[in-house]
Amino acid sequence: MTLRQSHNKQLLEQLVRLAQQLNENKITWAIGGSLLLSQYGIVKKVNDIDVLVSEKDVGYTKTIIDTIGNEKEAQKYSPFRTSYFYKYTMNDVEVDLMSGLALEHENGVYILSLTPDSNVTCTQISDVSIPLCTLEDWYILYSLMPNKEEKELLLFRYLQEHGISNKQLLIEACRKPLPDRVRGNVEQLLKSG
């Protein structure tokens, strides 16, 4: 799998630059957000690079990105309860660094933690490995985020049409606290996939 080349050249250059540093330093990381969705042709527009890292690597990752990017003020707002959240610019490309990504909802808090055992796939760009989060994880996240209904629906349709690659992730998600609407949609996906 290779990263779609339709993205902004500058964004791809910064992604490769960042990936080289993280890979060389053996960081557990993966791409999420709209860049992940664009890899599968689900969305065309990519505004930034969303990087998830394991909690054990977040301090070292921040040190690495501090040397190649400029940190900006990162504001946390509800319903996000993410453990670590930093914003950077790298040559005019926005980069969000997150660890312990968490969203509060009416039934509790949903947490996505990246670990060395996380089920990620890899793509290549300029012979550099780019780990990708799963679409199933991001379906749950977009279902819980405010103003992300369009991406939630696009992902739902994509997973219905193309099948579920990581069924166990959705089963595990249903064991966690979720709003009834989200749980119902996940159960519908599981039945169709």
Secondary structure, 3 states (H helix, E strand, C coil): CECCCCCCHHHHHHHHHHHHHHHHCCCCEEEEHHHHHHHCCCCCCCCEEEEEECHHHHHHHHHHHHHHCEEECCCCCCCECCCEEEEEEECCEEEEEEECEEEEECCEEEEECCCCCCCCEEEEECCEEEEECCHHHHHHHHHHCCCCHHHHHHHHHHHHHHCCCCHHHHHHHHHCCCCHHHHHHHHHHHHHC
